[in-house]
């Protein structure tokens, strides 16, 4: 057995999707936690000053990273997360 040269024996890598932060910016509200309400008149979208809480992130502005499950790290595929092979 030898130390995995891919992960240097750690067994994990920092998640590339969230850069180890465990969360990503909500794509719907772009991190604001709220969305603007729009009214459509004859096909034109006019911005109203009304806002509502974003239903995708429930107002948090961020979502748990699905790539790492919120851990911030992912297991090395070469050694299966053991650090050795």
C-alpha atoms as a printed R data frame, in Angstrom:
   type eleno elety resid chain resno       x      y       z
1  ATOM     1    CA   UNK     A     1   0.000  0.000   0.000
2  ATOM     2    CA   UNK     A     2   1.105  3.543  -0.756
3  ATOM     3    CA   UNK     A     3  -0.058  7.057  -0.026
4  ATOM     4    CA   UNK     A     4  -2.409  8.284  -2.719
5  ATOM     5    CA   UNK     A     5  -0.512 10.751  -4.888
6  ATOM     6    CA   UNK     A     6  -3.732 12.304  -6.178
7  ATOM     7    CA   UNK     A     7  -5.016 13.567  -2.792
8  ATOM     8    CA   UNK     A     8  -1.634 13.412  -0.992
9  ATOM     9    CA   UNK     A     9  -3.064 10.994   1.575
10 ATOM    10    CA   UNK     A    10  -5.883 13.299   2.719
11 ATOM    11    CA   UNK     A    11  -8.625 11.232   1.107
12 ATOM    12    CA   UNK     A    12 -10.553 14.387   0.194
13 ATOM    13    CA   UNK     A    13 -10.345 17.515  -1.940
14 ATOM    14    CA   UNK     A    14 -11.846 20.974  -1.462
15 ATOM    15    CA   UNK     A    15 -15.113 21.069  -3.407
16 ATOM    16    CA   UNK     A    16 -14.607 22.909  -6.700
17 ATOM    17    CA   UNK     A    17 -18.256 23.972  -6.925
18 ATOM    18    CA   UNK     A    18 -18.407 25.891  -3.622
19 ATOM    19    CA   UNK     A    19 -14.635 26.310  -3.035
20 ATOM    20    CA   UNK     A    20 -15.036 24.729   0.390
21 ATOM    21    CA   UNK     A    21 -17.646 27.251   1.590
22 ATOM    22    CA   UNK     A    22 -20.379 24.545   1.770
23 ATOM    23    CA   UNK     A    23 -22.987 26.827   0.196
24 ATOM    24    CA   UNK     A    24 -23.540 28.428  -3.187
25 ATOM    25    CA   UNK     A    25 -25.274 31.682  -4.096
26 ATOM    26    CA   UNK     A    26 -28.949 31.190  -4.858
27 ATOM    27    CA   UNK     A    27 -29.371 31.501  -8.641
28 ATOM    28    CA   UNK     A    28 -32.961 32.742  -8.367
29 ATOM    29    CA   UNK     A    29 -32.405 35.770  -6.107
30 ATOM    30    CA   UNK     A    30 -28.642 36.077  -6.790
31 ATOM    31    CA   UNK     A    31 -27.886 36.033  -3.062
32 ATOM    32    CA   UNK     A    32 -30.306 38.789  -2.021
33 ATOM    33    CA   UNK     A    33 -32.863 36.527  -0.343
34 ATOM    34    CA   UNK     A    34 -35.761 38.263  -2.052
35 ATOM    35    CA   UNK     A    35 -37.141 38.649  -5.556
36 ATOM    36    CA   UNK     A    36 -38.897 41.610  -7.186
37 ATOM    37    CA   UNK     A    37 -42.483 41.270  -8.273
38 ATOM    38    CA   UNK     A    38 -43.202 42.220 -11.868
39 ATOM    39    CA   UNK     A    39 -46.384 43.224 -13.607
40 ATOM    40    CA   UNK     A    40 -46.873 42.609 -17.288
41 ATOM    41    CA   UNK     A    41 -48.702 45.203 -19.332
42 ATOM    42    CA   UNK     A    42 -49.004 44.496 -23.060
43 ATOM    43    CA   UNK     A    43 -45.946 42.238 -22.963
44 ATOM    44    CA   UNK     A    44 -43.688 44.807 -21.298
45 ATOM    45    CA   UNK     A    45 -42.336 43.856 -17.911
46 ATOM    46    CA   UNK     A    46 -42.420 46.790 -15.549
47 ATOM    47    CA   UNK     A    47 -40.572 46.564 -12.274
48 ATOM    48    CA   UNK     A    48 -42.692 47.095  -9.221
49 ATOM    49    CA   UNK     A    49 -41.092 48.090  -5.922
50 ATOM    50    CA   UNK     A    50 -42.761 45.120  -4.264
51 ATOM    51    CA   UNK     A    51 -40.552 42.238  -3.200
52 ATOM    52    CA   UNK     A    52 -41.126 38.835  -1.694
53 ATOM    53    CA   UNK     A    53 -38.930 36.292   0.030
54 ATOM    54    CA   UNK     A    54 -37.203 33.973  -2.428
55 ATOM    55    CA   UNK     A    55 -38.947 30.593  -2.357
56 ATOM    56    CA   UNK     A    56 -35.852 28.719  -3.583
57 ATOM    57    CA   UNK     A    57 -33.563 29.683  -0.655
58 ATOM    58    CA   UNK     A    58 -36.273 30.795   1.825
59 ATOM    59    CA   UNK     A    59 -34.606 34.210   2.140
60 ATOM    60    CA   UNK     A    60 -31.147 32.921   3.052
61 ATOM    61    CA   UNK     A    61 -29.562 33.961  -0.263
62 ATOM    62    CA   UNK     A    62 -27.631 30.721  -0.475
63 ATOM    63    CA   UNK     A    63 -28.201 27.008  -0.977
64 ATOM    64    CA   UNK     A    64 -26.364 23.966   0.345
65 ATOM    65    CA   UNK     A    65 -23.877 22.790  -2.280
66 ATOM    66    CA   UNK     A    66 -25.196 19.606  -3.890
67 ATOM    67    CA   UNK     A    67 -21.756 18.558  -5.158
68 ATOM    68    CA   UNK     A    68 -20.343 18.056  -1.652
69 ATOM    69    CA   UNK     A    69 -23.592 17.823   0.336
70 ATOM    70    CA   UNK     A    70 -22.588 20.865   2.377
71 ATOM    71    CA   UNK     A    71 -19.355 19.316   3.626
72 ATOM    72    CA   UNK     A    72 -17.071 21.610   1.623
73 ATOM    73    CA   UNK     A    73 -14.950 18.623   0.624
74 ATOM    74    CA   UNK     A    74 -15.373 15.662  -1.737
75 ATOM    75    CA   UNK     A    75 -13.845 12.196  -1.500
76 ATOM    76    CA   UNK     A    76 -10.909 11.332  -3.718
77 ATOM    77    CA   UNK     A    77 -12.086  8.978  -6.460
78 ATOM    78    CA   UNK     A    78  -8.685  7.398  -6.956
79 ATOM    79    CA   UNK     A    79  -8.315  6.024  -3.419
80 ATOM    80    CA   UNK     A    80 -11.997  6.053  -2.446
81 ATOM    81    CA   UNK     A    81 -11.354  8.525   0.361
82 ATOM    82    CA   UNK     A    82  -8.924  6.304   2.266
83 ATOM    83    CA   UNK     A    83  -5.781  8.270   1.380
84 ATOM    84    CA   UNK     A    84  -3.996  5.053   0.409
85 ATOM    85    CA   UNK     A    85  -4.249  2.600  -2.487
